[in-house]
C-alpha cells in the first residue's frame, strides 16, 4: 500500500470518528433528542415552526449519520413524520439516507472492501457469483427488513463486488416504501392526545400499513428463489 493511500485511509477514519463524536453531542441536545421526541412533541413542533430550515438541516445531518454507525433510523423516520409531515419526512429520509449510504459504502470499500476481495478472492468466488446474479434482490430484502441495521447493510455491501449504481438504486427503492409508511405513522402522533385517539381511522390505517410492510421481506425472499427454480 502506498504512503498516500495509507494517509487517505487515516484521514477518512479520523473524519468518521469526528463525525461520530459530533453526532453523539447533537443527540444530547434535549430539544432534538430522538428518545424524547414523543414526550416533547409540542415543544419540538414549535421549534420546527420557528426554525424550520435549521431543524431540517439538523434532521438531515442526523439521518445522514445513521448510514455510518448511528442506530435508530426507524425512530428518526417516525420522529420526522411527526415533526415535518409525511411527504417532507419521506423526502428528507430518502435524500439523507441515500447520500449517507453511498458515502459509507464508498468509504467501506476503500478502507476494507478492496482488501477483502483481493486477499480472499478464491474463498469468495461462489459468493461473488451469487451476488452478481441476485445481489439486487438481497439488498432490497435487507432494506425492507427493520431488524437489519442501516449501517451494517452499507458496510456489508461494500465488502462485495456490487456496483455502486446497483447499490444506489436498491437503496432508494428499498428505503422509499418503508420510509413513507413510517413517516405516515409518525405524522399520526401529532393527533394522538389520548389512548382513544389511537383508534382513529388514520391511525388504524398506519398500523395496518406497518403490518403489511412486514410481509414484503417474505415476498422478496422468495423472488430470487423462484427465478433460480425457473432457470
JOWOSUL-V527482 format. One record per pair of residues at least 12 apart in sequence whose C-alpha atoms are under 7 Angstrom apart, sorted by the first residue. I is the first residue (numbers start at 0). J is the second residue. If there is no record, write none. Layout:
# JOWOSUL-V527482
i->I j->J
i->I j->J
This chain:
# JOWOSUL-V527482
i->8 j->110
i->22 j->61
i->30 j->43
i->33 j->75
i->36 j->78
i->44 j->82
i->47 j->82
i->59 j->91
i->59 j->95
i->62 j->92
i->62 j->95
i->62 j->96
i->63 j->95
i->63 j->96
i->63 j->98
i->63 j->99
i->64 j->99
i->65 j->149
i->65 j->150
i->66 j->96
i->66 j->99
i->66 j->100
i->66 j->103
i->66 j->149
i->66 j->150
i->66 j->153
i->67 j->103
i->67 j->150
i->68 j->150
i->76 j->92
i->76 j->178
i->76 j->181
i->76 j->182
i->77 j->181
i->77 j->182
i->77 j->184
i->77 j->185
i->78 j->185
i->79 j->182
i->79 j->185
i->80 j->182
i->80 j->183
i->80 j->185
i->80 j->186
i->81 j->185
i->81 j->186
i->81 j->187
i->81 j->188
i->81 j->189
i->84 j->186
i->85 j->179
i->85 j->182
i->85 j->183
i->85 j->186
i->88 j->182
i->89 j->178
i->89 j->179
i->89 j->182
i->92 j->178
i->93 j->171
i->93 j->174
i->93 j->175
i->97 j->167
i->97 j->170
i->97 j->171
i->100 j->153
i->101 j->167
i->103 j->153
i->103 j->154
i->104 j->153
i->104 j->154
i->104 j->156
i->104 j->157
i->105 j->157
i->107 j->154
i->107 j->157
i->108 j->157
i->108 j->158
i->112 j->157
i->112 j->158
i->112 j->159
i->115 j->158
i->127 j->159
i->127 j->160
i->133 j->223
i->134 j->161
i->135 j->165
i->135 j->169
i->136 j->219
i->136 j->223
i->138 j->169
i->139 j->169
i->139 j->173
i->140 j->216
i->140 j->219
i->140 j->220
i->142 j->170
i->142 j->173
i->142 j->174
i->143 j->173
i->143 j->174
i->143 j->177
i->143 j->216
i->144 j->216
i->180 j->205
i->180 j->208
i->180 j->209
i->183 j->205
i->184 j->205
i->187 j->202
